[in-house]
Amino acid sequence: GATLTDVGARGDYWVRPDLSLSASVQYERWLFPVIQPNPQRTVTASVEILFQPQKLFHRATADAQGGPSGNGSKP
């Protein structure tokens, strides 16, 4: 028989509306005696920084035009 153990975790945090941070870690242990007689272990980690400038520029454009409707002070 074979065994596979896989555990992982991920966290996401929005610093601002246009900037987020994410981190994840994953642990794997597998044993397939037909392929490899000894258990194999791996750990993977990642960090992601996501910047969405269109959200920043969209907000700045809406503010410059007088609000989200984009028609300034016109009724």
N, C-alpha and C positions, 0 to 999 in steps of 0.2 A: 504494500500500500504506500501511498504518498500522503504527505501533509503540507498544508500551506497556511501560514498565519500572516494576516495583513491588517495593520492598525494604522490609522491616520487621523490627523487633526488639521483644521484650517481656521484662520481668523481673519476677518475683514474689518477695517476701520476707516470711516470717512473722516478725513481731517478737515476738509472744506467741501463745498458742493462740487468742486472741480478737481479734487485730489483725494485719492484713497490709497491705503496701504493694505497689503495682504501678505500673510505668511502661512506656510504649510509645512508639515513634516509627516513622513510616512516610514513605517518600519515593516519589513517583510522577512519572513523566515520560511524556507521551504526545504523539503527533504523528499527527493525522488531517487530512491536507491538504484534504480535501473540506470539513471543518467549520472548521478553524482552520489557516491557512498556517504559523504559527510554533509551535515546540514549547512545550508548557505544562508547568509544574512545580509541584508542591504538596508541602508537608511538614506532617505532622500529628503532634502529640505529646499525650500524655495522662498524667495521674497519678491514681491511685485509692488512696483510703484506705478499707479495709473493717474495720468494727468489728462484731463479733457478740456482743452482750451476753448472749444466751441461753447461750452457752458459759460465760461468766463466772458468771452466776447459777446455772446448772445445777451447776457445780463447787462453788460456795459452798453450795448447798442440800445436795448430797451430803456435803460435809465436815461440815456442821452436824448431819446425821442419823447420822453415824458411819461414813461410807464410801460406796462406790458402790452397795452393796446396799440402802441406805436403811432397814435395820432396826436401826440403832444397835448395841448390844452384845449383842443377842439372837442365840442360835445359829440 
